[in-house]
Amino acid sequence: MSEPICKSPNRRRRFVLDDRSQSTTLLHVLILLAGAAAVSAVLVFVLSRANVLGSRALIEAFPIVLAAQVGCFVLAGLVTVPLVMRLTHRYVGPAYVMRRALKGMRLGDYGCRLELRQGDFLKSLAEEINAHRSDLARRDIERERLLATLDRLLESGDVQGARLHLADLVSAPGRRADRLSA
């Protein structure tokens, strides 16, 4: 028998939790770093050639090489900001959608959007939340049906029938009191 889902220790044992999203993000950052390193290496190579700087030694041309290096890293920074914003939107956007859907569910609204865009991450989490939403909606409908029946039975004076339906309501699947007392 496996360990209960919610009783597991609060310590991660795996370094890679979501292979697709983590490897995609890592690949983007590594490509960016490799590009910045390549541009920097080309700059140093070109600027260190005797015909580019004249007869000056590389130490004399240090301010020029330093300015080129700084320019290279500023350019890399300008490329990094939109790339990181785009990548973080793949996490933050779905989290925003899920947070809104969970807030709606807490308030009894099960119709909030939970579909994610094609490039978004966290799709498996959204599927789990969607399944949970369906279960909660089905339980609410069943509970409302049982309460309406209970109300009709009480109005008609059928106390015995009301007790039977109350027992059904108390033993309904997913009853919160069962999990709170465990």
OpenMM code with the backbone's topology and positions (N, CA, C; nanometers):
from openmm import Vec3, app, unit

residues = "MET SER GLU PRO ILE CYS LYS SER PRO ASN ARG ARG ARG ARG PHE VAL LEU ASP ASP ARG SER GLN SER THR THR LEU LEU HIS VAL LEU ILE LEU LEU ALA GLY ALA ALA ALA VAL SER ALA VAL LEU VAL PHE VAL LEU SER ARG ALA ASN VAL LEU GLY SER ARG ALA LEU ILE GLU ALA PHE PRO ILE VAL LEU ALA ALA GLN VAL GLY CYS PHE VAL LEU ALA GLY LEU VAL THR VAL PRO LEU VAL MET ARG LEU THR HIS ARG TYR VAL GLY PRO ALA TYR VAL MET ARG ARG ALA LEU LYS GLY MET ARG LEU GLY ASP TYR GLY CYS ARG LEU GLU LEU ARG GLN GLY ASP PHE LEU LYS SER LEU ALA GLU GLU ILE ASN ALA HIS ARG SER ASP LEU ALA ARG ARG ASP ILE GLU ARG GLU ARG LEU LEU ALA THR LEU ASP ARG LEU LEU GLU SER GLY ASP VAL GLN GLY ALA ARG LEU HIS LEU ALA ASP LEU VAL SER ALA PRO GLY ARG ARG ALA ASP ARG LEU SER ALA".split()
positions = [
    Vec3(0.0854, -0.1187, 0.0000),
    Vec3(0.0000, 0.0000, 0.0000),
    Vec3(0.0892, 0.1240, 0.0000),
    Vec3(0.0540, 0.2216, -0.0801),
    Vec3(0.1359, 0.3428, -0.0897),
    Vec3(0.1020, 0.4400, 0.0229),
    Vec3(0.1946, 0.5312, 0.0441),
    Vec3(0.1788, 0.6329, 0.1481),
    Vec3(0.0689, 0.7313, 0.1057),
    Vec3(-0.0160, 0.7752, 0.1994),
    Vec3(-0.1201, 0.8731, 0.1629),
    Vec3(-0.0580, 0.9988, 0.1019),
    Vec3(-0.1277, 1.0573, 0.0055),
    Vec3(-0.0752, 1.1716, -0.0688),
    Vec3(-0.0430, 1.2882, 0.0236),
    Vec3(-0.1321, 1.3220, 0.1130),
    Vec3(-0.1141, 1.4411, 0.1966),
    Vec3(-0.0276, 1.4156, 0.3190),
    Vec3(0.0114, 1.2932, 0.3456),
    Vec3(0.0904, 1.2614, 0.4643),
    Vec3(0.2397, 1.2490, 0.4330),
    Vec3(0.2799, 1.2751, 0.3082),
    Vec3(0.4214, 1.2617, 0.2738),
    Vec3(0.5024, 1.3741, 0.3374),
    Vec3(0.6313, 1.3488, 0.3671),
    Vec3(0.7140, 1.4521, 0.4297),
    Vec3(0.7320, 1.5726, 0.3375),
    Vec3(0.7547, 1.6872, 0.3987),
    Vec3(0.7658, 1.8115, 0.3225),
    Vec3(0.9103, 1.8317, 0.2757),
    Vec3(0.9647, 1.7328, 0.2058),
    Vec3(1.1012, 1.7418, 0.1573),
    Vec3(1.1062, 1.6802, 0.0187),
    Vec3(1.1621, 1.7526, -0.0774),
    Vec3(1.1714, 1.7007, -0.2131),
    Vec3(1.2909, 1.6074, -0.2242),
    Vec3(1.2703, 1.4957, -0.2882),
    Vec3(1.3779, 1.4000, -0.3099),
    Vec3(1.4211, 1.3991, -0.4563),
    Vec3(1.3459, 1.4624, -0.5413),
    Vec3(1.3785, 1.4664, -0.6837),
    Vec3(1.4190, 1.6076, -0.7216),
    Vec3(1.5250, 1.6186, -0.8007),
    Vec3(1.5733, 1.7493, -0.8458),
    Vec3(1.4872, 1.7999, -0.9606),
    Vec3(1.4496, 1.7111, -1.0515),
    Vec3(1.3652, 1.7470, -1.1655),
    Vec3(1.2230, 1.7035, -1.1328),
    Vec3(1.1345, 1.8014, -1.1207),
    Vec3(0.9954, 1.7723, -1.0856),
    Vec3(0.9045, 1.7721, -1.2072),
    Vec3(0.9305, 1.8610, -1.3010),
    Vec3(0.8511, 1.8714, -1.4240),
    Vec3(0.9507, 1.8792, -1.5388),
    Vec3(0.9828, 1.7644, -1.5949),
    Vec3(1.0908, 1.7533, -1.6929),
    Vec3(1.0743, 1.8509, -1.8085),
    Vec3(0.9559, 1.8575, -1.8661),
    Vec3(0.9343, 1.9422, -1.9839),
    Vec3(0.9579, 2.0893, -1.9532),
    Vec3(0.8952, 2.1400, -1.8486),
    Vec3(0.9069, 2.2832, -1.8211),
    Vec3(1.0460, 2.3195, -1.7699),
    Vec3(1.1027, 2.2362, -1.6833),
    Vec3(1.2352, 2.2689, -1.6302),
    Vec3(1.3426, 2.2585, -1.7380),
    Vec3(1.3353, 2.1562, -1.8227),
    Vec3(1.4375, 2.1428, -1.9271),
    Vec3(1.4222, 2.2521, -2.0330),
    Vec3(1.3008, 2.2921, -2.0644),
    Vec3(1.2800, 2.4004, -2.1606),
    Vec3(1.3374, 2.5314, -2.1078),
    Vec3(1.3090, 2.5618, -1.9828),
    Vec3(1.3615, 2.6846, -1.9224),
    Vec3(1.5139, 2.6805, -1.9165),
    Vec3(1.5681, 2.5690, -1.8731),
    Vec3(1.7135, 2.5547, -1.8655),
    Vec3(1.7772, 2.5683, -2.0034),
    Vec3(1.7183, 2.5074, -2.1039),
    Vec3(1.7717, 2.5163, -2.2401),
    Vec3(1.7733, 2.6610, -2.2890),
    Vec3(1.6660, 2.7346, -2.2659),
    Vec3(1.6614, 2.8756, -2.3072),
    Vec3(1.7717, 2.9568, -2.2399),
    Vec3(1.7890, 2.9384, -2.1116),
    Vec3(1.8908, 3.0148, -2.0386),
    Vec3(2.0305, 2.9751, -2.0852),
    Vec3(2.0557, 2.8449, -2.1066),
    Vec3(2.1866, 2.8008, -2.1536),
    Vec3(2.2170, 2.8533, -2.2946),
    Vec3(2.1183, 2.8560, -2.3810),
    Vec3(2.1378, 2.9118, -2.5149),
    Vec3(2.1723, 3.0599, -2.5053),
    Vec3(2.1037, 3.1306, -2.4192),
    Vec3(2.1313, 3.2728, -2.3997),
    Vec3(2.2741, 3.2936, -2.3484),
    Vec3(2.3144, 3.2153, -2.2496),
    Vec3(2.4504, 3.2270, -2.1966),
    Vec3(2.5550, 3.1904, -2.3016),
    Vec3(2.5301, 3.0856, -2.3786),
    Vec3(2.6244, 3.0453, -2.4828),
    Vec3(2.6352, 3.1535, -2.5897),
    Vec3(2.5241, 3.2139, -2.6250),
    Vec3(2.5267, 3.3232, -2.7223),
    Vec3(2.6065, 3.4422, -2.6722),
    Vec3(2.5846, 3.4794, -2.5463),
    Vec3(2.6603, 3.5920, -2.4892),
    Vec3(2.8091, 3.5592, -2.4830),
    Vec3(2.8430, 3.4360, -2.4462),
    Vec3(2.9840, 3.3959, -2.4406),
    Vec3(3.0466, 3.3957, -2.5804),
    Vec3(2.9725, 3.3498, -2.6807),
    Vec3(3.0253, 3.3467, -2.8174),
    Vec3(3.0493, 3.4880, -2.8697),
    Vec3(2.9530, 3.5772, -2.8477),
    Vec3(2.9708, 3.7155, -2.8925),
    Vec3(3.0888, 3.7790, -2.8206),
    Vec3(3.1018, 3.7522, -2.6921),
    Vec3(3.2130, 3.8062, -2.6146),
    Vec3(3.3464, 3.7530, -2.6664),
    Vec3(3.3532, 3.6238, -2.6947),
    Vec3(3.4773, 3.5647, -2.7454),
    Vec3(3.5144, 3.6225, -2.8814),
    Vec3(3.4151, 3.6398, -2.9675),
    Vec3(3.4416, 3.6990, -3.0995),
    Vec3(3.4921, 3.8414, -3.0833),
    Vec3(3.4314, 3.9169, -2.9939),
    Vec3(3.4776, 4.0544, -2.9702),
    Vec3(3.6226, 4.0586, -2.9236),
    Vec3(3.6581, 3.9745, -2.8288),
    Vec3(3.7953, 3.9719, -2.7792),
    Vec3(3.8900, 3.9301, -2.8908),
    Vec3(3.8509, 3.8308, -2.9681),
    Vec3(3.9371, 3.7847, -3.0777),
    Vec3(3.9587, 3.8947, -3.1810),
    Vec3(3.8496, 3.9588, -3.2215),
    Vec3(3.8602, 4.0631, -3.3236),
    Vec3(3.9396, 4.1824, -3.2711),
    Vec3(3.9127, 4.2242, -3.1504),
    Vec3(3.9817, 4.3407, -3.0958),
    Vec3(4.1276, 4.3131, -3.0601),
    Vec3(4.1637, 4.1881, -3.0418),
    Vec3(4.3022, 4.1573, -3.0072),
    Vec3(4.3921, 4.1451, -3.1302),
    Vec3(4.3384, 4.1477, -3.2464),
    Vec3(4.4187, 4.1393, -3.3685),
    Vec3(4.4949, 4.2703, -3.3868),
    Vec3(4.6164, 4.2606, -3.4289),
    Vec3(4.7041, 4.3777, -3.4411),
    Vec3(4.6515, 4.4785, -3.5420),
    Vec3(4.5909, 4.4338, -3.6515),
    Vec3(4.5462, 4.5281, -3.7534),
    Vec3(4.4206, 4.6052, -3.7120),
    Vec3(4.3434, 4.5569, -3.6136),
    Vec3(4.2244, 4.6281, -3.5680),
    Vec3(4.2633, 4.7421, -3.4747),
    Vec3(4.3539, 4.7173, -3.3848),
    Vec3(4.3932, 4.8167, -3.2865),
    Vec3(4.5182, 4.8942, -3.3267),
    Vec3(4.5669, 4.8695, -3.4412),
    Vec3(4.6919, 4.9334, -3.4835),
    Vec3(4.8082, 4.8607, -3.4190),
    Vec3(4.9082, 4.9305, -3.3792),
    Vec3(5.0269, 4.8678, -3.3215),
    Vec3(5.0183, 4.8591, -3.1697),
    Vec3(4.9059, 4.8975, -3.1102),
    Vec3(4.8924, 4.8942, -2.9647),
    Vec3(4.8921, 4.7505, -2.9126),
    Vec3(4.9452, 4.7324, -2.7958),
    Vec3(4.9380, 4.6025, -2.7294),
    Vec3(4.7981, 4.5884, -2.6693),
    Vec3(4.7600, 4.4654, -2.6416),
    Vec3(4.6258, 4.4395, -2.5877),
    Vec3(4.6043, 4.5129, -2.4550),
    Vec3(4.7074, 4.5246, -2.3737),
    Vec3(4.6926, 4.5938, -2.2453),
    Vec3(4.6621, 4.7416, -2.2659),
    Vec3(4.7138, 4.7991, -2.3717),
    Vec3(4.6851, 4.9396, -2.4014),
    Vec3(4.5425, 4.9563, -2.4533),
    Vec3(4.4912, 4.8505, -2.5154),
    Vec3(4.3553, 4.8562, -2.5705),
    Vec3(4.2513, 4.8070, -2.4709),
    Vec3(4.2913, 4.7847, -2.3470),
    Vec3(4.2002, 4.7320, -2.2456),
    Vec3(4.0709, 4.8119, -2.2336),
    Vec3(4.0727, 4.9455, -2.2320),
    Vec3(3.9458, 5.0197, -2.2220),
    Vec3(3.8511, 4.9897, -2.3387),
    Vec3(3.9058, 4.9707, -2.4567),
    Vec3(3.8210, 4.9395, -2.5731),
    Vec3(3.7601, 4.7999, -2.5573),
    Vec3(3.8437, 4.7027, -2.5169),
    Vec3(3.7950, 4.5655, -2.4970),
    Vec3(3.6915, 4.5625, -2.3843),
    Vec3(3.7186, 4.6363, -2.2768),
    Vec3(3.6242, 4.6410, -2.1650),
    Vec3(3.4907, 4.7012, -2.2093),
    Vec3(3.4952, 4.8095, -2.2856),
    Vec3(3.3711, 4.8716, -2.3351),
    Vec3(3.2940, 4.7743, -2.4240),
    Vec3(3.3676, 4.6990, -2.5061),
    Vec3(3.3010, 4.6006, -2.5932),
    Vec3(3.2369, 4.4904, -2.5094),
    Vec3(3.3065, 4.4462, -2.4044),
    Vec3(3.2519, 4.3427, -2.3156),
    Vec3(3.1256, 4.3922, -2.2448),
    Vec3(3.1314, 4.5130, -2.1940),
    Vec3(3.0149, 4.5700, -2.1260),
    Vec3(2.8983, 4.5816, -2.2241),
    Vec3(2.9269, 4.6277, -2.3449),
    Vec3(2.8218, 4.6369, -2.4473),
    Vec3(2.7611, 4.5011, -2.4782),
    Vec3(2.8462, 4.4002, -2.4828),
    Vec3(2.7986, 4.2637, -2.5087),
    Vec3(2.7029, 4.2178, -2.3987),
    Vec3(2.7387, 4.2416, -2.2748),
    Vec3(2.6544, 4.1967, -2.1647),
    Vec3(2.5288, 4.2820, -2.1495),
    Vec3(2.5344, 4.4091, -2.1862),
    Vec3(2.4131, 4.4916, -2.1883),
    Vec3(2.3172, 4.4377, -2.2945),
    Vec3(2.3715, 4.4043, -2.4098),
    Vec3(2.2893, 4.3464, -2.5169),
    Vec3(2.2289, 4.2134, -2.4708),
    Vec3(2.3101, 4.1311, -2.4037),
    Vec3(2.2579, 4.0042, -2.3513),
    Vec3(2.1463, 4.0296, -2.2503),
    Vec3(2.1619, 4.1320, -2.1678),
    Vec3(2.0571, 4.1671, -2.0720),
    Vec3(1.9291, 4.2104, -2.1411),
    Vec3(1.9444, 4.2864, -2.2500),
    Vec3(1.8262, 4.3305, -2.3247),
    Vec3(1.7533, 4.2134, -2.3898),
    Vec3(1.8257, 4.1093, -2.4233),
    Vec3(1.7639, 3.9897, -2.4801),
    Vec3(1.7054, 3.9039, -2.3677),
    Vec3(1.7711, 3.9043, -2.2515),
    Vec3(1.7282, 3.8199, -2.1398),
    Vec3(1.5929, 3.8625, -2.0839),
    Vec3(1.5710, 3.9910, -2.0693),
    Vec3(1.4474, 4.0385, -2.0052),
    Vec3(1.3221, 3.9881, -2.0774),
    Vec3(1.3084, 4.0091, -2.2091),
    Vec3(1.1864, 3.9573, -2.2724),
    Vec3(1.1794, 3.8044, -2.2721),
    Vec3(1.2952, 3.7379, -2.2833),
    Vec3(1.2939, 3.5922, -2.2816),
    Vec3(1.2464, 3.5398, -2.1463),
    Vec3(1.2985, 3.5957, -2.0387),
    Vec3(1.2583, 3.5520, -1.9055),
    Vec3(1.1110, 3.5855, -1.8802),
    Vec3(1.0668, 3.7017, -1.9260),
    Vec3(0.9253, 3.7376, -1.9096),
    Vec3(0.8364, 3.6366, -1.9829),
    Vec3(0.8782, 3.5989, -2.1031),
    Vec3(0.8002, 3.5016, -2.1817),
    Vec3(0.7977, 3.3664, -2.1107),
    Vec3(0.9124, 3.3223, -2.0603),
    Vec3(0.9178, 3.1938, -1.9914),
    Vec3(0.8387, 3.1954, -1.8611),
    Vec3(0.8493, 3.3025, -1.7841),
    Vec3(0.7763, 3.3072, -1.6577),
    Vec3(0.6254, 3.3167, -1.6798),
    Vec3(0.5837, 3.3712, -1.7931),
    Vec3(0.4402, 3.3750, -1.8234),
    Vec3(0.3846, 3.2341, -1.8398),
    Vec3(0.4701, 3.1388, -1.8764),
    Vec3(0.4249, 3.0005, -1.8897),
    Vec3(0.3934, 2.9382, -1.7545),
    Vec3(0.4477, 2.9938, -1.6458),
    Vec3(0.4173, 2.9490, -1.5095),
    Vec3(0.3149, 3.0402, -1.4437),
    Vec3(0.3414, 3.1696, -1.4518),
    Vec3(0.2599, 3.2673, -1.3798),
    Vec3(0.1182, 3.2738, -1.4366),
    Vec3(0.1054, 3.2698, -1.5680),
    Vec3(-0.0276, 3.2737, -1.6295),
    Vec3(-0.1156, 3.1583, -1.5837),
    Vec3(-0.0665, 3.0335, -1.5944),
    Vec3(-0.1467, 2.9217, -1.5446),
    Vec3(-0.1761, 2.9306, -1.3951),
    Vec3(-0.0795, 2.9756, -1.3171),
    Vec3(-0.1034, 2.9899, -1.1732),
    Vec3(-0.2152, 3.0903, -1.1476),
    Vec3(-0.2167, 3.1980, -1.2240),
    Vec3(-0.3216, 3.2989, -1.2102),
    Vec3(-0.4585, 3.2390, -1.2442),
    Vec3(-0.4654, 3.1655, -1.3542),
    Vec3(-0.5909, 3.1030, -1.3970),
    Vec3(-0.6385, 3.0036, -1.2903),
    Vec3(-0.5450, 2.9235, -1.2390),
    Vec3(-0.5826, 2.8234, -1.1378),
    Vec3(-0.6261, 2.8887, -1.0070),
    Vec3(-0.5567, 2.9949, -0.9680),
    Vec3(-0.5932, 3.0652, -0.8443),
    Vec3(-0.7351, 3.1212, -0.8556),
    Vec3(-0.7679, 3.1805, -0.9714),
    Vec3(-0.9035, 3.2327, -0.9919),
    Vec3(-1.0070, 3.1209, -0.9895),
    Vec3(-0.9748, 3.0069, -1.0536),
    Vec3(-1.0685, 2.8947, -1.0562),
    Vec3(-1.0893, 2.8390, -0.9150),
    Vec3(-0.9818, 2.8281, -0.8378),
    Vec3(-0.9945, 2.7780, -0.7002),
    Vec3(-1.0756, 2.8737, -0.6132),
    Vec3(-1.0545, 3.0039, -0.6321),
    Vec3(-1.1331, 3.1023, -0.5570),
    Vec3(-1.2810, 3.0894, -0.5935),
    Vec3(-1.3085, 3.0724, -0.7219),
    Vec3(-1.4469, 3.0533, -0.7654),
    Vec3(-1.5080, 2.9280, -0.7049),
    Vec3(-1.4316, 2.8182, -0.7033),
    Vec3(-1.4823, 2.6936, -0.6451),
    Vec3(-1.5124, 2.7114, -0.4968),
    Vec3(-1.4233, 2.7833, -0.4269),
    Vec3(-1.4449, 2.8071, -0.2837),
    Vec3(-1.5759, 2.8820, -0.2609),
    Vec3(-1.6125, 2.9687, -0.3572),
    Vec3(-1.7356, 3.0471, -0.3455),
    Vec3(-1.8555, 2.9774, -0.4097),
    Vec3(-1.8330, 2.8548, -0.4630),
    Vec3(-1.9434, 2.7792, -0.5212),
    Vec3(-1.9618, 2.8007, -0.6705),
    Vec3(-1.8722, 2.8741, -0.7355),
    Vec3(-1.8803, 2.8969, -0.8803),
    Vec3(-1.7846, 2.8006, -0.9493),
    Vec3(-1.8398, 2.7002, -1.0179),
    Vec3(-1.7568, 2.5991, -1.0819),
    Vec3(-1.7360, 2.6248, -1.2309),
    Vec3(-1.7696, 2.7439, -1.2772),
    Vec3(-1.7603, 2.7735, -1.4200),
    Vec3(-1.6393, 2.8547, -1.4611),
    Vec3(-1.5464, 2.8848, -1.3696),
    Vec3(-1.4295, 2.9650, -1.4058),
    Vec3(-1.3419, 2.8915, -1.5060),
    Vec3(-1.2821, 2.9667, -1.5966),
    Vec3(-1.1946, 2.9099, -1.7000),
    Vec3(-1.0758, 2.8410, -1.6351),
    Vec3(-1.0426, 2.7217, -1.6861),
    Vec3(-0.9273, 2.6481, -1.6367),
    Vec3(-0.8461, 2.5882, -1.7515),
    Vec3(-0.8803, 2.6259, -1.8746),
    Vec3(-0.8037, 2.5783, -1.9887),
    Vec3(-0.6804, 2.6667, -2.0040),
    Vec3(-0.5673, 2.6041, -2.0364),
    Vec3(-0.4423, 2.6769, -2.0503),
    Vec3(-0.4045, 2.6887, -2.1973),
    Vec3(-0.3151, 2.7838, -2.2255),
    Vec3(-0.2684, 2.8041, -2.3625),
    Vec3(-0.1746, 2.6910, -2.4032),
    Vec3(-0.1477, 2.6824, -2.5325),
    Vec3(-0.0691, 2.5714, -2.5852),
    Vec3(0.0702, 2.5618, -2.5230),
    Vec3(0.1412, 2.6707, -2.5064),
    Vec3(0.2777, 2.6661, -2.4549),
    Vec3(0.2893, 2.6731, -2.3040),
    Vec3(0.1770, 2.6781, -2.2336),
    Vec3(0.1797, 2.6927, -2.0883),
    Vec3(0.2300, 2.5665, -2.0192),
    Vec3(0.2903, 2.5867, -1.9028),
    Vec3(0.3305, 2.4764, -1.8166),
    Vec3(0.2199, 2.4538, -1.7149),
    Vec3(0.2363, 2.3546, -1.6307),
    Vec3(0.1434, 2.3199, -1.5213),
    Vec3(0.0110, 2.2619, -1.5711),
    Vec3(0.0107, 2.2041, -1.6914),
    Vec3(-0.1141, 2.1490, -1.7450),
    Vec3(-0.1641, 2.0298, -1.6643),
    Vec3(-0.0729, 1.9477, -1.6123),
    Vec3(-0.1177, 1.8328, -1.5332),
    Vec3(-0.1854, 1.8798, -1.4037),
    Vec3(-0.1352, 1.9885, -1.3461),
    Vec3(-0.1989, 2.0446, -1.2265),
    Vec3(-0.3378, 2.0983, -1.2615),
    Vec3(-0.3505, 2.1643, -1.3741),
    Vec3(-0.4811, 2.2158, -1.4172),
    Vec3(-0.5799, 2.1017, -1.4396),
    Vec3(-0.5318, 1.9888, -1.4934),
    Vec3(-0.6194, 1.8727, -1.5131),
    Vec3(-0.6684, 1.8180, -1.3794),
    Vec3(-0.5781, 1.8130, -1.2806),
    Vec3(-0.6176, 1.7657, -1.1469),
    Vec3(-0.7204, 1.8597, -1.0840),
    Vec3(-0.6986, 1.9889, -1.0979),
    Vec3(-0.7936, 2.0858, -1.0430),
    Vec3(-0.9280, 2.0735, -1.1144),
    Vec3(-0.9239, 2.0520, -1.2435),
    Vec3(-1.0470, 2.0359, -1.3210),
    Vec3(-1.1238, 1.9116, -1.2755),
    Vec3(-1.0528, 1.8000, -1.2519),
    Vec3(-1.1182, 1.6788, -1.2026),
    Vec3(-1.1775, 1.7031, -1.0643),
    Vec3(-1.1031, 1.7740, -0.9800),
    Vec3(-1.1524, 1.8069, -0.8456),
    Vec3(-1.2774, 1.8943, -0.8549),
    Vec3(-1.2753, 1.9894, -0.9465),
    Vec3(-1.3909, 2.0776, -0.9650),
    Vec3(-1.5137, 1.9964, -1.0053),
    Vec3(-1.4963, 1.9011, -1.0947),
    Vec3(-1.6083, 1.8163, -1.1367),
    Vec3(-1.6632, 1.7356, -1.0197),
    Vec3(-1.5717, 1.6803, -0.9389),
    Vec3(-1.6156, 1.6039, -0.8217),
    Vec3(-1.6927, 1.6924, -0.7239),
    Vec3(-1.6411, 1.8118, -0.6976),
    Vec3(-1.7093, 1.9024, -0.6049),
    Vec3(-1.8470, 1.9433, -0.6575),
    Vec3(-1.8556, 1.9718, -0.7855),
    Vec3(-1.9847, 2.0115, -0.8437),
    Vec3(-2.0845, 1.8968, -0.8338),
    Vec3(-2.0379, 1.7754, -0.8636),
    Vec3(-2.1261, 1.6588, -0.8557),
    Vec3(-2.1731, 1.6380, -0.7107),
    Vec3(-2.0836, 1.6534, -0.6129),
    Vec3(-2.1218, 1.6392, -0.4721),
    Vec3(-2.2206, 1.7472, -0.4295),
    Vec3(-2.1972, 1.8682, -0.4753),
    Vec3(-2.2904, 1.9766, -0.4404),
    Vec3(-2.4288, 1.9499, -0.4965),
    Vec3(-2.4353, 1.9018, -0.6194),
    Vec3(-2.5658, 1.8724, -0.6812),
    Vec3(-2.6362, 1.7618, -0.6037),
    Vec3(-2.5609, 1.6565, -0.5687),
    Vec3(-2.6196, 1.5458, -0.4927),
    Vec3(-2.6660, 1.5934, -0.3549),
    Vec3(-2.5861, 1.6749, -0.2907),
    Vec3(-2.6222, 1.7266, -0.1578),
    Vec3(-2.7482, 1.8153, -0.1674),
    Vec3(-2.7551, 1.8987, -0.2696),
    Vec3(-2.8740, 1.9827, -0.2889),
    Vec3(-2.9987, 1.8977, -0.3127),
    Vec3(-2.9811, 1.7892, -0.3907),
    Vec3(-3.0949, 1.6997, -0.4165),
    Vec3(-3.1415, 1.6356, -0.2857),
    Vec3(-3.0456, 1.5879, -0.2051),
    Vec3(-3.0818, 1.5255, -0.0772),
    Vec3(-3.1463, 1.6265, 0.0186),
    Vec3(-3.0955, 1.7490, 0.0200),
    Vec3(-3.1539, 1.8514, 0.1077),
    Vec3(-3.2955, 1.8880, 0.0632),
    Vec3(-3.3161, 1.8956, -0.0694),
    Vec3(-3.4508, 1.9275, -0.1198),
    Vec3(-3.5486, 1.8161, -0.0835),
    Vec3(-3.5030, 1.6918, -0.0965),
    Vec3(-3.5879, 1.5785, -0.0594),
    Vec3(-3.6172, 1.5808, 0.0901),
    Vec3(-3.5152, 1.6087, 0.1694),
    Vec3(-3.5315, 1.6181, 0.3139),
    Vec3(-3.6319, 1.7272, 0.3497),
    Vec3(-3.6217, 1.8405, 0.2831),
    Vec3(-3.7151, 1.9513, 0.3073),
    Vec3(-3.8583, 1.9098, 0.2737),
    Vec3(-3.8761, 1.8443, 0.1578),
    Vec3(-4.0113, 1.7987, 0.1199),
    Vec3(-4.0669, 1.6997, 0.2216),
    Vec3(-3.9830, 1.6062, 0.2662),
    Vec3(-4.0286, 1.5074, 0.3641),
    Vec3(-4.0670, 1.5731, 0.4965),
    Vec3(-3.9897, 1.6706, 0.5398),
    Vec3(-4.0227, 1.7410, 0.6646),
    Vec3(-4.1505, 1.8222, 0.6495),
    Vec3(-4.1668, 1.8856, 0.5345),
    Vec3(-4.2895, 1.9630, 0.5101),
    Vec3(-4.4130, 1.8736, 0.5103),
    Vec3(-4.3964, 1.7507, 0.4590),
    Vec3(-4.5117, 1.6599, 0.4529),
    Vec3(-4.5310, 1.5834, 0.5832),
    Vec3(-4.4393, 1.6002, 0.6796),
    Vec3(-4.4536, 1.5344, 0.8091),
    Vec3(-4.3979, 1.3931, 0.8131),
    Vec3(-4.3276, 1.3487, 0.7101),
    Vec3(-4.2716, 1.2137, 0.7056),
    Vec3(-4.1366, 1.2128, 0.7791),
    Vec3(-4.1427, 1.2022, 0.9106),
    Vec3(-4.0225, 1.2075, 0.9929),
    Vec3(-3.9329, 1.0865, 0.9674),
    Vec3(-3.9933, 0.9679, 0.9531),
    Vec3(-3.9139, 0.8467, 0.9283),
    Vec3(-3.8380, 0.8576, 0.7959),
    Vec3(-3.9043, 0.9038, 0.6916),
    Vec3(-3.8378, 0.9230, 0.5611),
    Vec3(-3.7305, 1.0302, 0.5703),
    Vec3(-3.7577, 1.1353, 0.6477),
    Vec3(-3.6591, 1.2420, 0.6659),
    Vec3(-3.5353, 1.1877, 0.7361),
    Vec3(-3.5541, 1.1006, 0.8354),
    Vec3(-3.4387, 1.0416, 0.9046),
    Vec3(-3.3555, 0.9557, 0.8087),
    Vec3(-3.4215, 0.8810, 0.7229),
    Vec3(-3.3483, 0.7982, 0.6262),
    Vec3(-3.2664, 0.8861, 0.5307),
    Vec3(-3.3271, 0.9924, 0.4812),
    Vec3(-3.2555, 1.0820, 0.3897),
    Vec3(-3.1455, 1.1591, 0.4619),
    Vec3(-3.1675, 1.1918, 0.5872),
    Vec3(-3.0634, 1.2579, 0.6650),
    Vec3(-2.9437, 1.1643, 0.6824),
    Vec3(-2.9713, 1.0357, 0.7031),
    Vec3(-2.8627, 0.9377, 0.7129),
    Vec3(-2.7862, 0.9302, 0.5806),
    Vec3(-2.8580, 0.9389, 0.4671),
    Vec3(-2.7914, 0.9410, 0.3360),
    Vec3(-2.7032, 1.0643, 0.3228),
    Vec3(-2.7539, 1.1756, 0.3695),
    Vec3(-2.6782, 1.3008, 0.3604),
    Vec3(-2.5523, 1.2947, 0.4461),
    Vec3(-2.5652, 1.2396, 0.5672),
    Vec3(-2.4517, 1.2311, 0.6581),
    Vec3(-2.3463, 1.1343, 0.6045),
    Vec3(-2.3887, 1.0286, 0.5369),
    Vec3(-2.2936, 0.9290, 0.4860),
    Vec3(-2.2529, 0.9556, 0.3410),
    Vec3(-2.2859, 1.0714, 0.2879),
    Vec3(-2.2521, 1.1040, 0.1479),
    Vec3(-2.1011, 1.1011, 0.1283),
    Vec3(-2.0549, 1.0520, 0.0121),
    Vec3(-1.9104, 1.0470, -0.0138),
    Vec3(-1.8483, 1.1861, -0.0101),
    Vec3(-1.7251, 1.1929, 0.0389),
    Vec3(-1.6548, 1.3198, 0.0421),
    Vec3(-1.6961, 1.4089, 0.1568),
    Vec3(-1.7669, 1.3502, 0.2553),
    Vec3(-1.8122, 1.4307, 0.3671),
    Vec3(-1.6930, 1.4882, 0.4424),
    Vec3(-1.6929, 1.6150, 0.4648),
    Vec3(-1.5801, 1.6872, 0.5239),
    Vec3(-1.5511, 1.6398, 0.6668),
    Vec3(-1.6516, 1.6114, 0.7432),
    Vec3(-1.6324, 1.5719, 0.8823),
    Vec3(-1.5512, 1.4435, 0.8915),
    Vec3(-1.5686, 1.3506, 0.7929),
    Vec3(-1.4920, 1.2255, 0.7947),
    Vec3(-1.3425, 1.2535, 0.7868),
    Vec3(-1.3022, 1.3451, 0.7024),
    Vec3(-1.1594, 1.3736, 0.6850),
    Vec3(-1.1055, 1.4581, 0.7997),
    Vec3(-1.1887, 1.5423, 0.8584),
    Vec3(-1.1417, 1.6264, 0.9680),
    Vec3(-1.1182, 1.5449, 1.0941),
    Vec3(-1.1987, 1.4395, 1.1153),
    Vec3(-1.1833, 1.3610, 1.2361),
    Vec3(-1.0715, 1.2572, 1.2229),
    Vec3(-1.0260, 1.2303, 1.1007),
    Vec3(-0.9206, 1.1280, 1.0792),
    Vec3(-0.7836, 1.1796, 1.1131),
] * unit.nanometer
topology = app.Topology()
chain = topology.addChain("A")
for resn in residues:
    res = topology.addResidue(resn, chain)
    for name in ("N", "CA", "C"):
        topology.addAtom(name, app.Element.getBySymbol(name[0]), res)
